[in-house]
Amino acid sequence: MIIITGGAGMIGSMVAWHFNAHSQRDDLVLVDRILEADQWQNYCRRDIVEYLDKDELFPWLAARSPKGPRVDAVIHMGAISATTERDFSLLLETNIRYSQRLWEWCATNEVPYLYASSAATYGGGELGYADSHDIAALRPLNGYGFSKQYFDRWALRQAREGKPTPPFWYGFKFFNVYGPNEYHKGRMASVVLHTFNQTRASGGMKLFRSHRPDYADGMQMRDFVYVKDAAAVLAHFVEQNVEHRPPSGLYNIGTGKARAFLDLARATQAGMGLAPIVEFIDMPADLQGKYQYFTQADMAKLRAAGYDKPFTELEDGVRDYVQGYLMRDDPYC
């Protein structure tokens, strides 16, 4: 049995999709709190054994029979992921304390623990994007990034000081993930979804103007990774035999290739069968000074860990997302 928190989120629901579609596994327990009206649709196509509200998980674990199905892994994708969240007490409780409790349960019960870190931990990128364990000097640009950085450092400290740890644990630093089942994310949704919606409504897309002289408008660059690829990486780490499992620690999930936001917008409009129409607007004040102008995952560590599948090229991933989901009456996967 596999427990997936954040199971109604984009990545969590797509990890469940991967296990259903590619691994023929339906022994899944999905955990989340659905706050958006239609977010339940991220669940309804999954073949699972149980759905739990996030506050039900620990009582459910405590009540399980010792003779019940073995938990093969906990995949903890649940979090407050808004980079604009200003209430740090919420970030502390959800992104740190809840994650620590799950870690402790996995350590006690000898269950592998996979959790979502973030490329937001790298801050402005002044120290690069290598997923090493020398992370004390990283300076995230927002509270969300700091909450992920805090937990990464806490996990590394547990291991370094010989405190109880899960038998295997992995913190995945997701870069800019796009793809189906992100429709509940509002402002935090990918530029693909925003481009699709804006272009369909008005005929064009508005991108943030650059506020740095070293980047032209639209040429701010990110490492965009298709959610199906991200799900495949997590499944790879779960499904390895014990003797072949990679070392515990932090791992990037990106493509290793930065692309411009302008490329993403044009690929989206091309997928819609339209000529590119893009204009530029000022960046909102609450993002200025907290905005990453460049990210690019160092993928050497993931490749050394045995993951050798290719990552989807931007144009191919966007085309699959747009034509396979967004342009259909039912866009859910």
N, C-alpha and C positions, 0 to 999 in steps of 0.2 A: 504494500500500500504506500502511496505517495501523498503527502499533505502539501498543498499549494496555497499559501496565503496570497492575498491580492488576486484571488482567482477570478474576480469580475473585472480586473484591470486589463489593459492591453496585453502586457507581457504574460501575466499569469494565465489569462484565458487562452493565449496562443501556445503556452507551454502545455496546457491541458489538451489543446487541439493536436499538438505534435504527438503526445503520448497515445491519444486515441487513433490518429490517422496513420502514424508511422511505426509505432511500437505495439499497436494492438493491445494497449493497456487501458482498462476501465476502472482499476482499483484506486481511484483518485478521490481525495477529500478536498474540496475547495472551500476556502475561508475568505470572507470579506465582509464589508458593510456597504450595502448598495445605497448610495445617497442620491444618485441621478435616476430620473424616472425610467429611462429605457435601458439602463445598464444591465438589467437582468438578462437582456438578450445576449450578452457575452457568455452566459451560462447555458442557455436553453438548448444549445446544440451539442453540449458535452455529455459524454457517457460517463457518469460518476457514481460513487456509492453514497456520498453525503455532501451536503452543503451546510456550512456553519457560519453564523455571524462571528465576527472576530472576538467578541466577548464570550462566546460559547466554547472557544477552542480549548482553553486550559481546563475548565471543568470536564469537558468531553475526554480529554487525555487522561485526567485523573480517574475517570470512571471506567476506562477501558479494562476489559478482562485481560489478565496475563496470557490467556489462551487465544486471544483475538489475533487477527492478522498482524504480521510483523510490519512495522513502519520502515520502509526501505530508505526514505529520505524525507526531509522537510525542505521545501523550496519556498523561501520567504521573500515574496515580491511585494507584500503589502507595505504601504508607506504613504505619508503625505509627500507628494512629489512636486508640488508647486514651488517653483523657485522664487515666487513672490510672497510666500507665506511669511508673515511678520510675527505671528504668535509663537514664540519659541517654546512655550510650555506644551503646545500641541506637538511640535516636532520632538521635544524631549520624550514625551509619553509614547508617541507612536513609532518614531524612527529609532529611538535608542532603548527605552525601557522595555518595550514589547519585544524588540529584537534580542535583548539580553536574556529575557525570560525564556524565549525559544531556544537560545544557545544553551542555557543551563539545562533545559529539559533534554535536549539532544545529547549533551555531555553525560547526563545521568543515565540515559537510556541507550547510549552508544548508537546513535542514529546520525548519519551524515547530514550536514547542514549547509545549504546553499542559500545565499542571501544577495539582495540587490544593494550594491554600492552605487557609485555614480561617477561619471567623468567630471561632474561639478566639483569633486574634491580637488581637481587640479587647478582650480582658480583660473587666473589669466594665462596659465601655461608657461610662465616664466621658467619653471623648473622642468619643463617637458611633460611627456605623457607616458612615461615608462611605469609599468605596474610593479615596481619594486616595493619592498617593505620598509624602505627608508622614507617615511612619509611625514615626519614631524614638521618639516619646513613648509609643507603645502599650505596655502592660504585660500580657501574657498571664498567666492565672492558673495555668497548669500547664506541665509540660515539653513536652508535645505542642504546645501553642499557641506556646511559645517556639521550638521547632524550625521551625515554619512561618514565624514572624515572622523568624527568622534568615535563612532562605532568601529570603524576599521582599526583605529589605534587601540581601542579597548580589546578587540579580538586578538590583535597581535600581542598585546601585553599579556593576555591570559596564556597564550602559547609560550611566550618568552619566559614567563615566570613559573612555568610548570603547573599552572592551575588547571582545573578540569576543562577539557575541550571535547567537542565532538570527535569521533574517530577520523573523520575527514571534514574539513570545512572550507568553503570557497566564497569569497566576496567578489562579485562581478561588477566591474566598473563599466556600466552601460554608457555608450556615447549616444548620439542622437538617433533614437529608435523611431521608425515610422511604420505604418501598416494598419491592417484592419483591426477593428475593435477598440479604436481610440476615440470613438465618437462622443464619449462622456467627458472628455478632458478640457473642453472649452478653450480658454486662452492657451493652455499648455499643450494642445494638440500640435501635431507636426505641421510644417509649412506645406506639405503635400495636401493635407485636408483643408487648410486655410485657403490655399491657392484654388483648389477645386471648388470650394463653396463660393469664394469671391468671384471667380471667373464665371461660374454658372449664373451668379446673381447680377453681375455688372459688366461682364465681358473682359475684365482684366484683374491683375493682382497688385496689391500694394506691399512693397517690402520696406524694411527699415533702411533709411539713409545711413550711411556710415558717418560716425562722428570722430573718426581717426583719419589723419591725412595719409597713412600708409595703406589704407584699404579703400578702394573705389566703392561707390554705392552698389550693393548687391553682391559684392565680392567677399563679404565676410564668409569664412569657410568653416565647415564642420565635417565631422566624420559621421555620415548618415548610414545607418545599418538597418536592413529590413528585418522586421520583427520575426519572420519565419526563420531567418538565420540565427537570431538571438535565441529563439526557442530550441533550435537544433543543438546549439552549444551547451545549454543547460542539460538537455537530455543526454548528451555525450558524457558529461561528468557523472550523471546518475547511473548510467548503464554500464560503465566500465567495471570489469571484474576487480575485486579488491586489490589483487597483486599488480594491476595495471593502472590503478587510479593515480592521477597526477598529485603532486605534493599539495598539501593544504596551503591556502594563502589567497592573495588578491590577483585577479585576472581581468584584463581589459576585454570588453566585447565591442568591437568596432569593425572596420574593414581595413584599416591601415592607410586609407586614401581619403584625404580631405577634399571636399567639393564645395563650390560656392552655392549660396542660397539662390542666386540667379539661375544656376544650372538646375536646381531642384524645381523652381517655379516653371521654367521652360519645359522640363521633362513632363511635368504634370499637365500643362496645357497641350503638349504634343500628344500625350496619352488620351486627351479628350478630343483629339483631332482638330485642334485649333492652332492658329499662329500665336506666337508669344506676344503678350501685351502686359508690360510691367511698368509701374510707376513707383516712385520712392516718397516715403513720408518720414517725418521725424520720429525718432525712437521715444517711447514714453519716458517720462522723467524717472519713474521708479525702476527702470531698467538701466539707465545710463550709469556707467561706473560699475555695474554688476553683470556686464554682458561679455560673454566669451566671443572674441572675434575670430579665433582659430582653435580647432581641436583636431587631433589626429592620433588615433590609438597606435601605440607601439604593440605590434601583434606577435613579437618574437616569443614571448613567454607562453602564450596560448598554443602556438605552433609547436613549441618544444614539449608541451604537455600532451601532444599526440592528436590535436585536432587539425586535420588536414583537408577538410572540405573547403571548396571555394566559397567566397562571399558574393552575393548577388550584386552585379553592377547596378549603379544608381538608376540608369534609364530602364533597365529590365525590371527592377523592383518596383519602381514608380508605375510602370506600365501595368504590371500585374495587379497592383493595388487599385489603380484607377479603373482599369477595364474589367478586372475580375471581381471588384467589390463596389467601388464608389458609384459606378455608372449603372449598377443593378438596382432593382427595386428593393431588394434585401441586401444591404451591404455587409452584413455580419458574416464572420467566418466560424 
